[in-house]
Amino acid sequence: MRVLVIEDNPDISANVCDYLSAKGHLADAAVDGDTGLRLAAANDYDAIVLDVMLPGMDGIEVCSRLRHDTRKATPVMMLTVRDSLQDKLQGFNSGADDYLTKPFALQELEARLQVLARRGAAETKQGALLQIADLTLDTRTLRVQRGGRTLNLSPISLKILRLLMEQSHRVVERREISAVIWGDSPPDSDALRAHLHILRNTIDQPFSVPLLHNVRGIGYRLVDPNAL
């Protein structure tokens, strides 16, 4: 497993890198967000350990730019002393895959990184391109296109779109969509409705054939009506 550690605390960075190296993994290190983003964009890592509080560009911005600017889908494990729900949601919304609060056990960090790396490898093996009609989502680069036009989506919209495209054979219930985005602490139903409204405006409004359909009282389905 090849891991990038983006952490400005030299003691934490050294401990993580030394531990991973002792376990047979390869570990690169960066002490600030700008350097970390450049390394993450230029290399293929199995996972990234990303501290939130970094000099210059913080971890939230690094993760967001990794997903949107470089279109990298490398699994990201965020490290932080902040443990409130709002802090975690901010991290997940920026594109993080997992969250570990300081102090942490190195054994747990390695175990979680291995899970993320296996999940990323499985997704690559299964195929990166999801497609419904003329709408495509590359799960590795997070690039969304419809009719040859590139569409810009927020991290939450990307999560919803991916879920609906992967489950296009069925209606996805609202509570299932909420669980994917917010876990066990969803906000009120208006938040989900707002995100779905934004998603529909992005993927359907400029085009003649709508793909996102509301199944009243149940949930949503993303499907090509011409294929039914």
C-alpha positions, 0 to 999 in steps of 0.5 A: 500500500502506498500512502501519502501523509499530509501532516504539519506536526513532525512528530505525528508525521514521523510516527505514522510514516515509520509505523507504516514503513515497518508494516511494509507500506510505502509512505510519502510525507508533506508538511503543508497543503500545497505540497500535499495537493501537488503530490496527490495530483502527480502520483497514484496513492492507495490512500491519503492521510490528511490533517485538517489544520494545515498551514496555508491551504487547510485539509478541507480545501486540499480535499475539495480541490483534490476532488474537483480540480485534479479529479482524483478519487484517491481515498482520503482519511482525515485527521483532526482534533475536532470531533463535533458532528459539524466538523465531520460533516464538513470533512465528508462534504469536502470529499473525505472517505473516513475520519479519525480524531486525535489522539489515535492508535496507529494500529487503527489508522493502518486498519482503516487505510487498508479498508479504504485501499481495498475499496478503492481497488475494488471500484477500479476493478469493477469499472470506473464509468457509470452511464445512464442514457447520455449521462456519465460519471467517471468514479475515478476522476469524478467527472460528470458529463451529459451530452458531451457537456461537463457538469459541475456538481458539489460533493453531496450532489456527486454522492447522490448521483453515484448512488442513484446511478449504481442503483438505477434498476430500482427506486432508492428511498429517501432515508437511504439517500440521507444515510449515504450523505449524513450517516446516522445524523441526518438534518431535516427533510428539507435539506435532502429535498434542496440537494435533489432539487440542485441535482435535478437542475444540473443534470436535467434542466438544460436537456430535453429528456429528464432522467431523475424521477420522484416516486411519490411517497417512496424516493427517487430513481435515475433512469432513461425513460426511453429504456423502460 
